[in-house]
Amino acid sequence: MVLTAGLCLTAVAAGCTTAPRPGQPAGHSVAATPGHTTAGPTAATGAPTGAPVAVDCPAAPYGPRLYAPGSSKTVALTFDDGPGQSTAAILAILTRYQVTATYFNIGVAMATRPWLVREEVKDGYAMGDHTWNHPDLVVLSAASQAAELSQASAEQLSIAGTVPCAFRPPYGKYDATTLKVAQQRRMGVWLWSVDTLDWMADGSSSPYWVQRIIRLAEQGGALPHPILLMHDERKGNPATVMALPAIIQFFRSHGYHFVAL
C-alpha cells in the first residue's frame, strides 16, 4: 500500500514508506526497530536530540563526496537553506522538466514552512540534513554538532514522517567530529564540485545575476559527474529560479542524466 507523506506521519511506528517517483529516492522511511530508542525532547521542537530513530538508510561511507553518483554522465542539482519563498517555483520547474534534485533543508526554515517540506517529500525528492540553524560546525563541541544534525532530522520526521540520509555541512566546513556524527546517523556527507554563487544575488532577479549563475553552472560541463550548489533561502532566490530552466537544458543537451544524492 502506498501512503502519502501526510499519512506516513501518523504511521511511523508501522515503518511506512513514502512513494518516490521512479528512480528518485525520497527522504528515507522510518522503521520501528526493536532495541532502538530516541532521546528526550528538545526545547525548540519537542523532537529527539539523539539520532532520531532507526531508519532504512544504507551504511554511509566515511568522508565527503564531491561528485554525483552514476557510471554515465550524471549531474546532481542541489538546493541549500530551504524551504523558502522560491521553493514552490523551483518545484514547479523541476516538475515541468521532469528532473530530480536534492534539498538540503535547515531546521528553522522547515519549522516555518512545513507544507513545503511535505511537498518535497510527497514529490519524491531526495532530502538532506543541513543542520538546525546553519552554524559553523567546526567551532562547536561534539555534543552541539550532534544536536544540530539531530534537531534538523527530527523536524523533518515530525513534519513529513521521514528522516534524511544525506548531510551537507554549512559553508562546506567540517572536521573529524562532523564526519563521525554523520556516519553514526548513517548519513552520507555531500559537498559540491560546482558553486553557482547564486546567494550573491541577494534577492535580485536582474539579468546580470541570472546570466552569471548560468555561466558558473555550465562550468560543470567539463566534469563527468558534477554536483551543482544552488540555494533556496527563506528570503527567496529569484535569480536562481530564472536561471534554472537554462541550466537544466544545458546539461540535458550535453547528454547528462539528472540524479539525486
C-alpha positions as CSV (number, residue, x, y, z in Angstrom):
1,M,0.0,0.0,0.0
2,V,1.3,3.4,-0.9
3,L,0.9,6.2,1.7
4,T,1.2,9.9,1.2
5,A,3.7,11.8,3.4
6,G,0.8,13.1,5.5
7,L,-0.5,9.7,6.2
8,C,3.0,8.4,6.8
9,L,3.4,10.8,9.7
10,T,0.7,9.0,11.6
11,A,2.0,5.6,10.7
12,V,5.7,5.9,11.6
13,A,5.5,3.1,14.1
14,A,4.4,0.8,11.4
15,G,7.5,1.5,9.3
16,C,5.6,3.1,6.5
17,T,7.3,4.4,3.3
18,T,6.6,7.4,1.1
19,A,6.3,6.7,-2.6
20,P,9.1,8.4,-4.7
21,R,8.9,9.0,-8.4
22,P,10.6,6.2,-10.4
23,G,14.3,6.4,-9.9
24,Q,14.0,9.1,-7.2
25,P,14.9,8.4,-3.6
26,A,12.7,10.4,-1.2
27,G,13.6,11.1,2.4
28,H,14.0,7.6,3.9
29,S,11.2,5.8,5.7
30,V,11.2,5.3,9.4
31,A,11.2,1.8,10.9
32,A,10.3,0.9,14.4
33,T,13.2,-1.4,15.1
34,P,13.3,-3.3,18.4
35,G,16.1,-2.2,20.6
36,H,16.3,1.3,19.2
37,T,15.2,4.3,21.3
38,T,15.2,8.0,21.0
39,A,16.5,10.6,23.4
40,G,14.5,13.3,25.2
41,P,12.8,16.2,23.5
42,T,14.4,19.5,22.5
43,A,13.0,22.8,23.6
44,A,12.7,24.0,20.0
45,T,10.6,21.2,18.5
46,G,9.8,18.6,21.1
47,A,11.7,16.2,18.9
48,P,14.6,13.9,19.9
49,T,18.1,15.2,20.5
50,G,19.8,11.9,19.8
51,A,19.8,10.1,16.5
52,P,16.0,10.3,15.8
53,V,15.1,6.7,15.2
54,A,16.3,3.6,13.4
55,V,16.0,4.2,9.7
56,D,16.5,2.3,6.5
57,C,19.4,4.4,5.3
58,P,22.3,2.4,3.8
59,A,25.6,2.4,5.7
60,A,27.3,5.7,4.9
61,P,30.9,5.8,3.8
62,Y,33.3,7.9,5.9
63,G,34.3,11.3,4.4
64,P,32.8,13.8,2.0
65,R,31.9,13.2,-1.6
66,L,32.0,16.0,-4.3
67,Y,30.8,14.2,-7.4
68,A,27.4,12.9,-8.4
69,P,26.8,9.1,-8.4
70,G,26.4,7.1,-11.6
71,S,28.5,5.5,-14.2
72,S,27.4,7.5,-17.2
73,K,27.4,11.3,-17.4
74,T,25.4,12.4,-14.3
75,V,24.6,15.8,-12.7
76,A,23.0,16.5,-9.3
77,L,21.1,19.7,-8.7
78,T,21.2,20.6,-5.0
79,F,19.4,23.4,-3.1
80,D,20.6,24.6,0.3
81,D,19.0,26.5,3.2
82,G,15.3,26.0,2.4
83,P,12.5,25.8,2.3
84,G,11.9,29.5,1.3
85,Q,10.0,31.9,-0.8
86,S,11.3,30.3,-4.0
87,T,10.7,26.7,-3.2
88,A,7.3,26.4,-4.9
89,A,8.7,27.9,-8.1
90,I,11.7,25.6,-8.1
91,L,9.4,22.6,-7.6
92,A,7.3,23.7,-10.5
93,I,10.3,23.9,-12.8
94,L,11.7,20.5,-11.7
95,T,8.2,19.0,-12.4
96,R,7.9,20.7,-15.8
97,Y,11.3,19.4,-16.9
98,Q,10.9,16.0,-15.1
99,V,14.3,16.1,-13.4
100,T,15.2,15.2,-9.8
101,A,17.1,17.2,-7.2
102,T,18.3,17.1,-3.6
103,Y,17.1,19.6,-0.9
104,F,19.4,20.3,2.0
105,N,17.0,22.0,4.3
106,I,17.7,23.7,7.6
107,G,15.5,23.0,10.6
108,V,14.5,26.6,11.4
109,A,13.3,27.0,7.8
110,M,11.4,23.7,7.8
111,A,9.6,24.8,11.0
112,T,8.3,27.9,9.3
113,R,7.2,26.3,6.0
114,P,6.3,22.7,6.9
115,W,3.9,22.4,4.0
116,L,6.8,22.8,1.5
117,V,8.7,20.0,3.2
118,R,5.7,17.8,2.9
119,E,5.5,18.7,-0.8
120,E,9.2,17.9,-1.4
121,V,8.8,14.5,0.2
122,K,5.5,13.8,-1.5
123,D,7.0,14.6,-4.9
124,G,9.9,12.2,-4.2
125,Y,12.9,14.5,-4.0
126,A,15.9,13.4,-2.0
127,M,16.1,15.2,1.4
128,G,19.3,16.2,3.1
129,D,20.1,17.5,6.5
130,H,21.8,20.9,6.6
131,T,21.7,21.4,10.4
132,W,19.1,23.1,12.5
133,N,20.4,26.7,12.3
134,H,23.3,26.7,9.8
135,P,26.3,27.2,12.2
136,D,30.0,26.9,11.5
137,L,30.2,23.3,12.9
138,V,34.0,23.3,13.4
139,V,33.7,25.7,16.3
140,L,31.1,23.7,18.1
141,S,31.6,20.8,20.6
142,A,30.8,17.3,19.6
143,A,27.5,17.4,21.5
144,S,26.5,20.6,19.8
145,Q,27.3,19.3,16.4
146,A,25.3,16.2,17.1
147,A,22.3,18.3,18.3
148,E,22.4,20.4,15.1
149,L,22.1,17.3,12.9
150,S,19.6,15.5,15.1
151,Q,17.2,18.5,15.6
152,A,17.0,19.1,11.8
153,S,16.3,15.4,11.1
154,A,13.8,15.3,13.9
155,E,12.0,18.3,12.5
156,Q,11.6,16.6,9.1
157,L,10.4,13.5,10.9
158,S,7.8,15.4,12.8
159,I,6.6,17.2,9.6
160,A,6.8,14.5,6.9
161,G,7.4,11.2,8.6
162,T,10.8,10.7,7.0
163,V,14.4,11.4,8.0
164,P,17.3,12.4,5.7
165,C,20.1,10.1,4.8
166,A,22.3,12.8,3.3
167,F,24.1,15.6,5.0
168,R,25.8,18.8,3.9
169,P,27.8,20.9,6.4
170,P,27.1,24.6,6.3
171,Y,29.7,26.5,4.3
172,G,31.2,23.2,3.4
173,K,33.1,23.3,6.7
174,Y,33.6,20.1,8.7
175,D,36.1,18.3,10.9
176,A,36.6,14.7,12.1
177,T,33.8,15.1,14.6
178,T,31.4,16.2,11.9
179,L,32.2,13.2,9.8
180,K,31.8,10.8,12.8
181,V,28.5,12.3,13.8
182,A,27.2,12.0,10.3
183,Q,28.4,8.4,9.9
184,Q,26.8,7.4,13.2
185,R,23.5,8.6,11.8
186,R,24.1,6.7,8.5
187,M,24.2,10.0,6.6
188,G,26.4,10.3,3.5
189,V,28.3,13.6,3.5
190,W,27.9,15.5,0.2
191,L,29.7,18.7,-0.8
192,W,29.7,20.0,-4.3
193,S,32.0,20.4,-7.4
194,V,30.4,23.4,-9.0
195,D,29.4,26.5,-7.0
196,T,27.0,28.8,-8.8
197,L,27.5,31.5,-6.1
198,D,23.8,32.3,-6.6
199,W,23.5,33.6,-3.0
200,M,25.4,36.6,-4.0
201,A,22.4,37.9,-6.0
202,D,20.9,38.7,-2.6
203,G,17.3,38.6,-3.8
204,S,18.0,40.4,-7.1
205,S,16.5,39.0,-10.3
206,S,18.5,41.2,-12.7
207,P,19.7,39.7,-16.0
208,Y,23.3,40.1,-14.8
209,W,22.8,37.7,-11.9
210,V,20.8,35.3,-13.9
211,Q,23.4,35.0,-16.6
212,R,26.2,34.8,-14.1
213,I,24.5,31.9,-12.3
214,I,24.0,30.1,-15.7
215,R,27.6,30.7,-16.7
216,L,29.0,29.3,-13.5
217,A,26.7,26.3,-13.6
218,E,27.8,25.5,-17.1
219,Q,31.4,25.1,-15.9
220,G,30.1,21.7,-14.7
221,G,30.0,20.6,-18.3
222,A,33.8,20.0,-18.0
223,L,33.1,17.3,-15.4
224,P,31.6,13.8,-15.9
225,H,29.7,13.9,-12.6
226,P,29.2,17.5,-11.3
227,I,27.2,18.4,-8.2
228,L,25.8,21.9,-8.5
229,L,25.4,24.0,-5.4
230,M,22.4,26.4,-5.5
231,H,20.2,28.0,-2.9
232,D,16.6,28.0,-1.7
233,E,16.9,30.5,1.1
234,R,14.0,31.7,3.2
235,K,14.1,35.1,1.7
236,G,13.9,33.7,-1.8
237,N,16.3,33.3,-4.7
238,P,14.6,34.7,-7.8
239,A,17.7,34.8,-10.0
240,T,18.2,31.1,-9.3
241,V,14.6,30.4,-10.3
242,M,15.1,32.3,-13.5
243,A,18.4,30.6,-14.3
244,L,17.2,27.0,-13.6
245,P,15.5,26.2,-16.9
246,A,18.6,27.2,-18.9
247,I,20.8,25.1,-16.5
248,I,18.6,22.1,-16.9
249,Q,18.5,22.5,-20.7
250,F,22.3,22.9,-20.9
251,F,23.0,19.6,-19.1
252,R,20.3,17.7,-20.8
253,S,21.6,18.9,-24.3
254,H,25.1,17.7,-23.3
255,G,23.9,14.2,-22.5
256,Y,23.7,14.3,-18.7
257,H,21.4,12.2,-16.6
258,F,19.9,14.0,-13.6
259,V,20.4,12.1,-10.3
260,A,19.7,12.6,-6.6
261,L,22.2,12.2,-3.8
